[in-house]
Amino acid sequence: MAIPGSPRRPRSCLDRGTRSATTTPEMETLRRRVWQQQGVVSLHLEDITDPWLRQAIQNEAVRRWGPRQQEKTHGR
């Protein structure tokens, strides 16, 4: 909380506490723009229905960037 009349705190893209989460429509807009302007594809694996294609994309991502960091959902 700021003192009345004091200067506003500097804004930064690194200040994640003040920005709301990106919504699904906003993400789709960002994906479309990045594809059209830069040729970069952003896909959600669960959206790919063909199992062979999904596995091929996952294999390529692991080859390039390593395995994903999975959340521990089993309480371990």
N, C-alpha and C positions, 0 to 999 in steps of 0.2 A: 504494500500500500504506500502511495506517495504522499508527501506533505503537500497540502494545497498551495499552489503558486510555484512549486518547484519545477525544474525542467523535467521533461518526460524522459524515461529510460531509453537508451538507444535500442533500436530494433535490429534484430539479426535473424537470418534464416536458420541459425543454429538454436534459437530459442524455441524449443519444441513445446514448451509448456503452455503457450498462449494460442496455438493454432489448433483448430479442430481437426479430427481425422478426415482424410480424403474419402469422399463418398464413392460408391460404385459408378454412378454416371460421370463423375469428375475423372475417375481413373480411365474409363473408356474414352473420354475426350482426349486425355493425355496420350493414351496408347495410339489413337488415330493420328494425332498431330505428329508424334515422334515417327511413326511409320511413314507418313506422307512427306515429312520434311527431311528426315535423316535416314530412312530405310532401316530403322531398328524395329524389331518385332518383340513385343512383350505379351507372352501368353501365360495363362493360368493353366497348369497341367490338368486340373480337374475339369476344365472346360473342353478338353480334347476327348472326343468320344471313341475314336479309333484306338484300340489298345496298342497296336503295332506302332502307329505314329507317335502316340504318347510316350512309349518306351524309347523310341529312337530319339525324340527330343530330349528326354530326361538323360539318356546316355551321353548325348553331345554336351549338355550343360555340365554334367559331372566331369566329363573329360576336360572341358575348358576351365571350369572354375572350382572343381572339387565338390564333395558331397554337401548337401544342405544341412543346416543346423536344425534338427528336429526338436520340437518342444517335448518335454517328458510328460506324457499324459497318463503314465501308469503309476505315478506316485513313488517312483524310485529316485 
